[in-house]
Amino acid sequence: MKARLFYLAAALLLLAACGPAAQEATATPAATPTAVSGPRATATQPPAVQPTTAPATQATATPKPVATAAPSGIKPKRGGTLTFNLRGDPQKFDPWVRGNWDVYDPYSYVHARLTRVSSSSEPCELDPPEPELATAWKWLDDRTLEIALRQGVRYPPGPPFNGREFTAEDLVYTATVQWKRSNLVLTPQVKLKSVEAIDRYTARFNLEEPFADFAEALLENGRAPVAGPELFDKDNSVNVAEQAALGPFRVVKYRPGVAIDFLRNDAYWRKEIPYVDGLKGLIMPDFALAVAAVRSGKLDFAELKGQMQAGIELEKSNPDLGIVWCEGLSSHSLILPPDEPPFDDVRVRRAIAMAIDAEAIAKLNWGNKGLLGPGVIDPKHPTIVLKKEDYPPEIRQYLEFHPDRSRTLLQEAGKTQGLEFTINLPVTYRDMKNGAELMVEALDKVGIKVKLNVQEWGAFTATTRLGKYKGAMIYFTISGTDMKSGLLSIHSSTPLTSNFNRIKDPTLDALLEEFERTLEPEKRKEVAKRIQLRYADQAYGVGIGVGLDPQVRQPWVKGIPPKFRSFIMGDYVMHAWLDK
């Protein structure tokens, strides 16, 4: 997948504002804008699209292209209800404060954002986003971002919005009140000085200091929905399950632990879609249930994040299914929090890193068809990520499998006997558990005893993912959804970050801050290199890469683009139609 440096993100899709009768905006690929230094210039087109084909999963399963859109001359059918799986029960209906995909997944169908995922047909490409509520954005200087909003967008009729028009005041309210409650829009908030409505359809974001990834973190953040103040109670919370907002669907019924029913939002500004009358999301936290429901035809569409083996099995048993294979959005790592024993000794962390054969784990999980991530930056961003051979030998050794050196380091640290710890991980992702079991075996061979604590998703998100755990954890080193800004929010110990690996490293903090203040692309690459060298040298985590996620469509499901981001499915499903 392409990496998108900020000077491209800042120059995305500068389109003329569209009136309420405007047709769907589709970006036309153009030449890549020229990089600039200093305050960022604005280009009128996104960078050229580079086609990418999803790799094969294993020798036993070769993903095939999926023709989901209607062939030329075939008009999509309207009507019907599309049934799909929800990976968790939302329980609380406030996507601004509950930072879990079990909320963002269903509410991606209901709430609009500033942009949406591109609907182009290139498989698995995370192309520059398409305009949604925002139609254009530009930097006035290196601290001032101005966003033009779509005119004529209206909320649904009836309470609480009564069909009123969406305006810049709604964006100001969301940014200054609701986004502050979300741990997933933290990085932009750290640098934000103020937000103001310049006129009815223009908002201006003023930064405290230059922040290179601000536009990307704001505009491409799939977890930053926008809504007016009427939706919220006096304490700024959302307590109603049945919601209607600016997105393509509305929630009409919620049955806890069972299902969520959606109807098409007839007030949605894009009048040509959705094609289906409604959606039914069946709550299936157990992926085995979802796989069985696909086989029986109960599900029209299934998202199986972290379930590569399940996808392979489905492809064998049901060859008529359409399966799209895309690299996962985030690279997995064994995270070693340095603020508690035994990981407070860098020699122990390095010994653990050299005792684990990351390539063997990747082969076990993904049959050598994933991307091995040796460091702190996701391997899907090749313009800034270092390859293993780019590390000097004295640091590269901590990215390689050297069990003898591991034993030597443990001896130097006085940890030759009785070293034990727990690895915490969520039960949701089968691939993670496979890799964890291989880690246990490898560490046992150098004298380290490890227990696995496999947690239900709710328990994991309420404790481990918030940094409340003993021992190590297996989770994402860096989120591919938020790209480089996620690097700061996950690994910095500065305020308002989700530093679940509990790193408190002033050197790394300074590098991360420099990375975000640096606007010139080549200089950023150099800072990114120093960040990766520091992270690897200190062995804060053992990168084990990212595999392929399957998304399954029944033969009668058409129109969904062959690419996806797992927690903003609404951007794809709005295009679905049923050929039956």
C-alpha positions as CSV (number, residue, x, y, z in Angstrom):
1,M,0.0,0.0,0.0
2,K,1.1,3.5,-0.6
3,A,2.4,5.7,2.1
4,R,0.9,9.1,2.2
5,L,3.3,11.8,3.3
6,F,1.7,14.8,4.8
7,Y,2.4,17.2,1.9
8,L,0.2,14.9,-0.1
9,A,-2.5,14.7,2.6
10,A,-2.5,18.4,2.9
11,A,-3.1,18.7,-0.9
12,L,-5.9,16.2,-1.2
13,L,-9.1,16.8,-3.2
14,L,-9.4,20.6,-3.3
15,L,-12.8,20.6,-4.9
16,A,-15.3,23.3,-5.5
17,A,-18.1,23.3,-2.8
18,C,-21.1,21.4,-4.0
19,G,-24.7,22.4,-3.6
20,P,-27.4,20.1,-2.3
21,A,-28.2,18.9,-5.8
22,A,-24.6,18.0,-6.6
23,Q,-23.9,14.5,-7.8
24,E,-21.4,12.2,-6.0
25,A,-17.9,13.7,-6.1
26,T,-15.2,11.4,-7.6
27,A,-11.6,12.4,-7.5
28,T,-9.7,12.1,-10.8
29,P,-6.2,10.8,-10.5
30,A,-3.5,13.3,-11.5
31,A,0.2,13.7,-11.3
32,T,1.7,13.7,-7.8
33,P,2.1,17.3,-6.4
34,T,5.5,18.6,-6.0
35,A,6.8,18.6,-2.4
36,V,7.2,22.0,-0.8
37,S,9.0,23.1,2.3
38,G,7.9,25.7,4.8
39,P,4.1,26.4,4.9
40,R,2.3,23.9,2.8
41,A,1.0,24.7,-0.6
42,T,-2.4,23.5,-1.8
43,A,-2.9,21.4,-4.9
44,T,-6.1,20.8,-6.7
45,Q,-5.8,17.1,-7.3
46,P,-4.8,14.0,-5.2
47,P,-1.7,12.1,-6.1
48,A,-1.8,9.5,-8.8
49,V,-3.3,6.1,-7.9
50,Q,-0.8,3.2,-8.0
51,P,-2.7,0.0,-8.4
52,T,-2.0,-2.7,-5.9
53,T,-3.1,-6.3,-6.0
54,A,-3.8,-8.1,-2.8
55,P,-1.2,-10.9,-2.4
56,A,-2.1,-14.5,-2.1
57,T,-2.7,-15.9,1.3
58,Q,-0.9,-19.2,1.1
59,A,-0.1,-21.8,-1.5
60,T,-3.3,-23.5,-0.7
61,A,-5.5,-20.4,-1.1
62,T,-5.0,-17.9,-3.9
63,P,-7.3,-14.9,-3.4
64,K,-9.2,-14.1,-6.6
65,P,-10.4,-10.7,-7.8
66,V,-14.0,-10.0,-6.9
67,A,-16.3,-8.2,-9.3
68,T,-18.6,-6.6,-6.8
69,A,-19.7,-3.6,-8.9
70,A,-22.4,-3.9,-11.6
71,P,-21.0,-4.5,-15.1
72,S,-21.3,-1.7,-17.6
73,G,-24.9,-1.2,-18.5
74,I,-26.4,-3.0,-15.5
75,K,-28.3,-0.7,-13.2
76,P,-28.1,-1.4,-9.5
77,K,-31.2,-2.8,-8.0
78,R,-32.9,-0.9,-5.2
79,G,-34.5,-2.5,-2.1
80,G,-33.9,-5.3,0.3
81,T,-32.0,-5.7,3.6
82,L,-28.3,-6.6,3.7
83,T,-27.4,-8.7,6.7
84,F,-23.8,-8.6,8.1
85,N,-21.9,-9.4,11.3
86,L,-21.1,-7.0,14.1
87,R,-18.0,-8.0,16.0
88,G,-19.2,-6.8,19.3
89,D,-22.2,-5.4,21.3
90,P,-22.0,-1.5,21.4
91,Q,-23.7,-1.4,24.9
92,K,-23.1,2.4,25.0
93,F,-24.1,4.5,22.1
94,D,-21.6,7.3,22.2
95,P,-18.9,6.9,19.5
96,W,-17.2,10.1,20.8
97,V,-16.2,8.7,24.1
98,R,-16.1,4.9,23.7
99,G,-13.0,4.2,21.7
100,N,-13.8,0.7,20.5
101,W,-14.7,-0.7,17.1
102,D,-17.8,-2.3,18.6
103,V,-19.2,1.2,18.7
104,Y,-17.5,2.7,15.6
105,D,-18.4,-0.2,13.4
106,P,-22.2,0.2,13.7
107,Y,-22.1,3.9,13.9
108,S,-20.0,4.3,10.8
109,Y,-23.3,3.7,9.0
110,V,-25.1,6.5,10.9
111,H,-22.6,9.4,11.5
112,A,-20.9,11.3,8.7
113,R,-17.3,12.6,8.9
114,L,-15.3,15.3,7.1
115,T,-14.2,12.8,4.4
116,R,-15.0,9.2,3.5
117,V,-12.9,6.3,2.2
118,S,-12.4,6.5,-1.5
119,S,-14.8,4.4,-3.5
120,S,-12.4,3.7,-6.4
121,S,-12.1,0.1,-7.5
122,E,-8.4,-0.5,-6.8
123,P,-8.3,-3.5,-4.5
124,C,-7.1,-2.7,-0.9
125,E,-5.9,0.8,-1.8
126,L,-6.3,3.4,0.9
127,D,-6.5,6.1,-1.7
128,P,-6.7,9.8,-0.7
129,P,-10.2,10.3,0.8
130,E,-13.2,11.6,-1.0
131,P,-15.1,14.7,0.3
132,E,-18.0,14.1,2.6
133,L,-18.9,17.0,4.9
134,A,-15.7,18.8,3.8
135,T,-15.4,19.7,0.2
136,A,-12.0,21.5,0.3
137,W,-9.2,22.3,2.7
138,K,-6.1,24.3,2.6
139,W,-3.3,25.6,4.8
140,L,-3.2,29.4,5.1
141,D,0.1,29.1,6.9
142,D,1.9,26.3,8.9
143,R,-0.5,26.7,11.8
144,T,-3.8,27.5,10.2
145,L,-6.0,25.0,8.4
146,E,-9.2,26.2,6.7
147,I,-12.0,23.7,5.8
148,A,-14.8,24.5,3.4
149,L,-18.0,22.5,4.1
150,R,-20.7,21.1,1.9
151,Q,-23.7,23.4,1.5
152,G,-27.3,22.2,1.7
153,V,-26.6,19.1,3.9
154,R,-29.5,18.5,6.2
155,Y,-30.2,16.4,9.2
156,P,-33.2,14.0,9.1
157,P,-36.6,15.4,9.9
158,G,-38.0,14.9,13.4
159,P,-36.3,15.2,16.8
160,P,-33.7,16.1,17.7
161,F,-32.5,18.0,14.6
162,N,-35.9,18.6,12.8
163,G,-34.3,18.7,9.4
164,R,-32.1,21.8,9.9
165,E,-29.0,22.4,7.8
166,F,-25.5,21.3,8.9
167,T,-23.2,24.3,9.3
168,A,-19.7,25.2,10.4
169,E,-21.0,25.8,13.9
170,D,-21.6,22.0,14.2
171,L,-18.0,21.3,13.3
172,V,-16.8,23.9,15.8
173,Y,-19.0,22.3,18.5
174,T,-17.8,18.8,17.6
175,A,-14.2,19.7,17.6
176,T,-14.1,21.8,20.7
177,V,-16.6,19.7,22.9
178,Q,-17.1,16.2,21.6
179,W,-13.7,15.3,20.1
180,K,-12.0,16.2,23.4
181,R,-13.9,13.3,25.0
182,S,-12.4,10.8,22.6
183,N,-9.1,9.0,23.1
184,L,-9.0,8.5,19.3
185,V,-8.8,12.2,18.4
186,L,-6.2,13.0,21.0
187,T,-3.2,13.9,18.9
188,P,-4.9,16.8,17.0
189,Q,-6.3,18.1,20.3
190,V,-2.8,18.4,21.8
191,K,-1.7,20.9,19.2
192,L,-5.1,22.7,18.7
193,K,-5.3,26.3,19.9
194,S,-8.8,27.2,18.7
195,V,-11.5,26.4,16.1
196,E,-13.7,29.1,14.7
197,A,-16.5,29.4,12.2
198,I,-15.5,32.0,9.6
199,D,-18.9,31.9,7.9
200,R,-21.8,29.4,7.7
201,Y,-19.8,26.9,5.6
202,T,-16.1,27.6,6.5
203,A,-14.3,26.5,9.7
204,R,-10.7,27.4,10.6
205,F,-8.4,25.4,12.9
206,N,-5.6,27.3,14.6
207,L,-2.6,25.3,16.0
208,E,-0.3,26.2,18.9
209,E,2.7,25.1,16.8
210,P,3.3,23.4,13.4
211,F,2.0,19.9,13.4
212,A,2.8,18.1,10.2
213,D,0.1,15.4,10.3
214,F,-2.7,17.5,11.7
215,A,-4.8,17.5,8.5
216,E,-4.3,13.8,8.0
217,A,-5.2,13.0,11.6
218,L,-8.3,15.3,11.4
219,L,-9.6,14.6,7.9
220,E,-8.7,11.0,7.5
221,N,-9.6,9.9,11.0
222,G,-12.4,7.3,10.6
223,R,-13.3,7.7,14.2
224,A,-14.0,11.4,14.2
225,P,-17.7,11.7,13.3
226,V,-19.4,15.1,13.3
227,A,-22.9,16.0,14.8
228,G,-24.7,19.0,16.2
229,P,-25.3,19.7,19.9
230,E,-28.9,18.5,19.8
231,L,-27.8,14.9,19.9
232,F,-26.1,15.2,23.3
233,D,-27.5,15.4,26.8
234,K,-26.5,18.1,29.3
235,D,-23.6,16.1,30.4
236,N,-22.4,15.8,26.7
237,S,-23.3,12.1,26.6
238,V,-25.4,10.2,24.1
239,N,-27.9,7.9,25.7
240,V,-30.3,6.9,22.9
241,A,-29.7,3.8,20.8
242,E,-32.0,4.9,18.0
243,Q,-30.0,7.6,16.2
244,A,-30.3,9.5,13.0
245,A,-27.6,11.9,11.9
246,L,-25.8,12.8,8.7
247,G,-24.8,9.4,7.5
248,P,-26.4,7.1,4.9
249,F,-28.4,5.0,7.5
250,R,-30.3,5.5,10.8
251,V,-30.6,3.1,13.7
252,V,-34.2,2.1,14.3
253,K,-33.9,-0.8,16.7
254,Y,-31.3,-2.2,19.1
255,R,-31.6,-5.6,20.7
256,P,-28.7,-6.0,23.1
257,G,-26.6,-9.0,22.3
258,V,-28.7,-9.8,19.3
259,A,-28.9,-7.3,16.5
260,I,-29.1,-3.7,15.4
261,D,-31.5,-2.7,12.6
262,F,-30.8,0.2,10.3
263,L,-33.0,1.9,7.7
264,R,-31.9,4.1,4.8
265,N,-31.6,7.7,5.7
266,D,-33.7,9.4,3.1
267,A,-32.3,12.8,4.1
268,Y,-28.7,11.7,3.2
269,W,-27.2,14.3,0.9
270,R,-26.2,11.7,-1.8
271,K,-29.6,10.9,-3.1
272,E,-28.5,8.1,-5.4
273,I,-27.4,5.8,-2.5
274,P,-27.8,3.7,-0.4
275,Y,-29.4,1.3,-2.7
276,V,-30.7,-1.1,0.0
277,D,-33.7,-0.2,2.1
278,G,-31.9,-1.3,5.3
279,L,-29.2,-3.2,7.1
280,K,-29.4,-5.8,9.8
281,G,-26.2,-6.2,11.9
282,L,-26.1,-9.5,13.8
283,I,-24.0,-9.2,17.0
284,M,-21.4,-12.0,16.7
285,P,-18.3,-11.5,18.8
286,D,-17.4,-15.2,18.1
287,F,-16.0,-15.3,14.6
288,A,-16.9,-19.0,14.4
289,L,-20.6,-18.0,14.5
290,A,-20.0,-15.5,11.7
291,V,-18.2,-18.1,9.6
292,A,-21.1,-20.6,10.1
293,A,-23.6,-17.9,9.2
294,V,-21.8,-17.2,6.0
295,R,-21.8,-20.9,5.1
296,S,-25.6,-21.2,5.7
297,G,-26.3,-18.0,3.8
298,K,-27.6,-16.2,6.9
299,L,-25.0,-13.4,6.4
300,D,-24.8,-11.6,3.1
301,F,-21.6,-9.9,4.1
302,A,-19.0,-10.6,6.8
303,E,-15.9,-8.8,8.0
304,L,-13.3,-11.2,9.5
305,K,-10.6,-9.0,10.8
306,G,-7.6,-11.0,12.2
307,Q,-9.2,-14.3,10.9
308,M,-7.0,-15.2,8.0
309,Q,-7.2,-19.0,8.6
310,A,-11.0,-18.7,8.8
311,G,-11.0,-17.0,5.4
312,I,-8.9,-19.7,3.9
313,E,-11.2,-22.4,5.2
314,L,-14.2,-20.5,3.8
315,E,-12.6,-20.2,0.4
316,K,-12.0,-23.9,0.3
317,S,-15.5,-24.9,1.4
318,N,-17.5,-22.2,-0.4
319,P,-15.7,-21.4,-3.7
320,D,-18.7,-19.4,-4.9
321,L,-18.1,-16.7,-2.2
322,G,-16.4,-13.5,-3.1
323,I,-13.5,-12.9,-0.7
324,V,-11.4,-9.7,-0.7
325,W,-8.0,-10.1,0.9
326,C,-6.3,-6.9,2.2
327,E,-3.4,-6.4,4.5
328,G,-4.5,-5.6,8.0
329,L,-4.4,-2.0,9.1
330,S,-2.1,-2.3,12.0
331,S,1.1,-4.1,12.7
332,H,1.2,-6.6,15.6
333,S,3.9,-6.5,18.3
334,L,4.8,-8.0,21.6
335,I,4.9,-4.9,23.8
336,L,7.4,-4.9,26.7
337,P,6.4,-2.0,29.1
338,P,9.7,-0.7,30.5
339,D,8.2,0.8,33.7
340,E,8.0,-2.5,35.6
341,P,10.2,-5.6,36.3
342,P,11.6,-7.5,34.5
343,F,11.3,-5.2,31.5
344,D,12.8,-2.2,33.3
345,D,16.2,-3.7,32.5
346,V,17.0,-3.1,28.8
347,R,19.1,-6.3,28.8
348,V,16.0,-8.3,29.5
349,R,14.0,-6.6,26.8
350,R,16.8,-7.2,24.3
351,A,17.1,-10.8,25.4
352,I,13.4,-11.4,24.9
353,A,13.6,-9.8,21.4
354,M,16.5,-12.0,20.3
355,A,14.8,-15.2,21.7
356,I,11.7,-14.8,19.4
357,D,11.8,-15.8,15.8
358,A,9.5,-13.1,14.3
359,E,9.8,-14.5,10.8
360,A,8.7,-17.9,12.1
361,I,5.6,-16.3,13.7
362,A,4.8,-14.4,10.5
363,K,5.1,-17.7,8.6
364,L,2.8,-19.5,11.0
365,N,0.2,-16.8,11.0
366,W,0.3,-15.7,7.4
367,G,2.3,-18.2,5.3
368,N,4.9,-15.6,4.4
369,K,2.2,-13.5,2.8
370,G,2.0,-10.8,5.4
371,L,4.4,-7.9,5.9
372,L,7.0,-8.4,8.6
373,G,7.3,-5.3,10.8
374,P,10.7,-5.1,12.5
375,G,10.2,-1.8,14.2
376,V,7.8,0.9,15.4
377,I,6.5,2.1,12.1
378,D,4.0,0.1,10.2
379,P,5.6,-1.8,7.2
380,K,2.9,-0.6,4.9
381,H,4.5,2.8,4.9
382,P,7.7,2.2,2.8
383,T,8.7,5.8,2.4
384,I,9.6,6.1,6.1
385,V,9.9,2.6,7.4
386,L,13.4,1.0,7.7
387,K,14.0,-2.5,6.4
388,K,16.0,-4.8,8.6
389,E,19.1,-4.4,6.5
390,D,18.9,-0.6,7.1
391,Y,19.7,-1.0,10.8
392,P,23.4,-1.0,11.9
393,P,24.5,-4.5,13.0
394,E,24.7,-3.5,16.7
395,I,21.0,-2.7,16.6
396,R,19.9,-5.1,14.0
397,Q,20.7,-8.0,16.3
398,Y,17.7,-7.2,18.4
399,L,15.5,-7.6,15.4
400,E,16.9,-11.1,14.6
401,F,16.6,-14.5,16.1
402,H,19.7,-15.1,18.3
403,P,18.8,-17.5,21.2
404,D,22.5,-17.9,22.3
405,R,23.0,-14.1,22.6
406,S,19.7,-14.0,24.4
407,R,20.9,-16.4,27.1
408,T,24.2,-14.4,27.4
409,L,22.3,-11.2,28.0
410,L,20.0,-12.9,30.6
411,Q,23.1,-14.1,32.4
412,E,24.6,-10.6,32.4
413,A,21.3,-9.3,33.9
414,G,21.4,-12.0,36.6
415,K,18.1,-13.5,35.2
416,T,19.2,-17.1,34.5
417,Q,16.6,-18.6,36.9
418,G,13.0,-17.9,37.9
419,L,12.2,-15.3,35.2
420,E,8.5,-15.4,34.5
421,F,5.9,-13.0,33.1
422,T,2.4,-13.0,31.5
423,I,1.5,-12.0,27.9
424,N,-1.9,-10.4,27.7
425,L,-3.8,-10.5,24.5
426,P,-7.4,-10.3,23.2
427,V,-9.3,-13.5,22.3
428,T,-10.8,-11.8,19.2
429,Y,-7.8,-12.3,16.9
430,R,-7.0,-15.9,16.3
431,D,-3.7,-15.0,14.5
432,M,-2.5,-13.2,17.6
433,K,-3.0,-16.3,19.7
434,N,-1.1,-18.5,17.2
435,G,1.9,-16.2,17.4
436,A,1.7,-16.0,21.2
437,E,1.9,-19.7,21.6
438,L,5.0,-19.8,19.4
439,M,6.5,-17.1,21.6
440,V,5.9,-19.1,24.7
441,E,7.8,-22.0,23.2
442,A,10.7,-19.9,22.1
443,L,11.1,-18.1,25.4
444,D,11.0,-21.3,27.3
445,K,14.0,-22.5,25.4
446,V,16.1,-19.6,26.8
447,G,14.8,-20.2,30.4
448,I,11.9,-17.7,30.5
449,K,8.5,-19.0,31.6
450,V,5.5,-17.3,30.1
451,K,1.8,-17.6,30.8
452,L,-0.9,-16.4,28.3
453,N,-3.8,-14.4,29.6
454,V,-6.3,-14.5,26.7
455,Q,-9.0,-11.9,27.5
456,E,-12.5,-11.3,26.2
457,W,-12.6,-8.2,24.1
458,G,-14.5,-6.2,26.7
459,A,-12.1,-7.0,29.5
460,F,-9.1,-6.4,27.2
461,T,-10.3,-2.9,26.2
462,A,-11.2,-1.9,29.8
463,T,-7.9,-2.9,31.2
464,T,-5.0,-4.0,29.0
465,R,-5.6,-1.6,26.1
466,L,-5.6,1.3,28.6
467,G,-2.2,0.3,29.9
468,K,-3.7,-1.4,33.0
469,Y,-1.9,-4.8,33.0
470,K,1.0,-6.7,34.5
471,G,3.5,-8.3,32.2
472,A,3.6,-7.9,28.4
473,M,0.9,-7.5,25.8
474,I,0.3,-8.4,22.2
475,Y,-1.4,-5.6,20.3
476,F,-0.8,-3.1,17.6
477,T,2.5,-1.2,17.6
478,I,1.2,1.5,15.3
479,S,-2.2,2.0,13.8
480,G,-2.3,2.2,10.0
481,T,-5.5,4.2,10.1
482,D,-4.0,7.3,11.5
483,M,-0.6,6.6,10.0
484,K,2.2,8.8,11.3
485,S,0.2,10.8,13.8
486,G,-0.5,7.5,15.5
487,L,3.2,7.1,16.1
488,L,3.1,10.1,18.4
489,S,-0.2,9.2,20.2
490,I,0.9,5.6,21.0
491,H,4.6,6.0,21.9
492,S,4.9,9.4,23.4
493,S,4.6,9.9,27.2
494,T,3.4,13.5,26.8
495,P,-0.2,14.3,28.1
496,L,-3.3,13.2,26.2
497,T,-1.7,10.1,24.5
498,S,-2.8,6.5,24.5
499,N,0.6,5.2,25.6
500,F,-0.5,1.7,26.4
501,N,3.0,0.4,26.2
502,R,3.9,2.8,29.0
503,I,7.1,4.1,27.5
504,K,8.7,7.1,29.3
505,D,11.7,7.9,27.3
506,P,12.7,11.6,27.0
507,T,14.9,10.9,24.0
508,L,12.0,9.2,22.2
509,D,9.6,11.9,23.2
510,A,11.9,14.6,21.8
511,L,12.2,12.7,18.5
512,L,8.5,12.2,18.2
513,E,7.8,15.9,18.8
514,E,10.5,16.8,16.2
515,F,8.8,14.4,13.8
516,E,5.5,16.2,14.1
517,R,7.0,19.7,13.9
518,T,9.1,18.9,10.8
519,L,7.3,19.7,7.6
520,E,9.9,19.0,4.9
521,P,9.5,15.4,3.8
522,E,13.2,14.4,3.5
523,K,13.9,15.8,7.0
524,R,10.9,13.9,8.3
525,K,12.3,10.7,6.9
526,E,15.6,11.3,8.7
527,V,13.8,11.9,12.0
528,A,11.7,8.8,11.4
529,K,14.9,6.8,11.0
530,R,16.2,8.0,14.3
531,I,12.9,7.1,16.0
532,Q,13.1,3.5,14.6
533,L,16.7,3.1,15.7
534,R,15.9,4.3,19.2
535,Y,12.9,2.0,19.5
536,A,14.8,-1.0,18.3
537,D,17.9,-0.3,20.3
538,Q,15.8,-0.1,23.5
539,A,13.7,-3.2,22.5
540,Y,10.4,-1.7,23.6
541,G,8.6,-4.2,21.5
542,V,9.0,-7.2,19.2
543,G,7.4,-6.5,15.8
544,I,5.7,-9.5,14.3
545,G,4.1,-7.8,11.3
546,V,0.7,-7.7,9.8
547,G,-1.3,-10.3,7.9
548,L,-4.2,-10.4,5.5
549,D,-7.8,-9.8,6.7
550,P,-10.6,-11.4,4.7
551,Q,-13.9,-9.7,3.9
552,V,-16.6,-12.1,2.5
553,R,-19.5,-11.3,0.2
554,Q,-22.1,-13.7,-1.0
555,P,-22.4,-14.0,-4.8
556,W,-25.6,-11.9,-4.8
557,V,-24.0,-8.9,-3.1
558,K,-22.8,-6.3,-5.6
559,G,-21.4,-2.8,-5.6
560,I,-19.1,-2.9,-2.5
561,P,-15.6,-1.7,-3.5
562,P,-13.0,-4.4,-3.1
563,K,-11.2,-2.7,-0.3
564,F,-12.0,-1.8,3.3
565,R,-11.1,-0.4,6.6
566,S,-12.5,-2.6,9.3
567,F,-14.1,0.0,11.6
568,I,-15.7,2.3,9.0
569,M,-17.6,-0.2,7.0
570,G,-20.4,2.3,6.2
571,D,-18.2,3.9,3.6
572,Y,-18.3,0.7,1.6
573,V,-21.7,-0.8,2.4
574,M,-23.5,2.3,1.3
575,H,-22.7,1.2,-2.2
576,A,-24.1,-2.3,-1.8
577,W,-27.0,-3.7,-3.7
578,L,-28.6,-7.2,-3.8
579,D,-28.8,-9.1,-7.0
580,K,-31.5,-11.6,-6.0
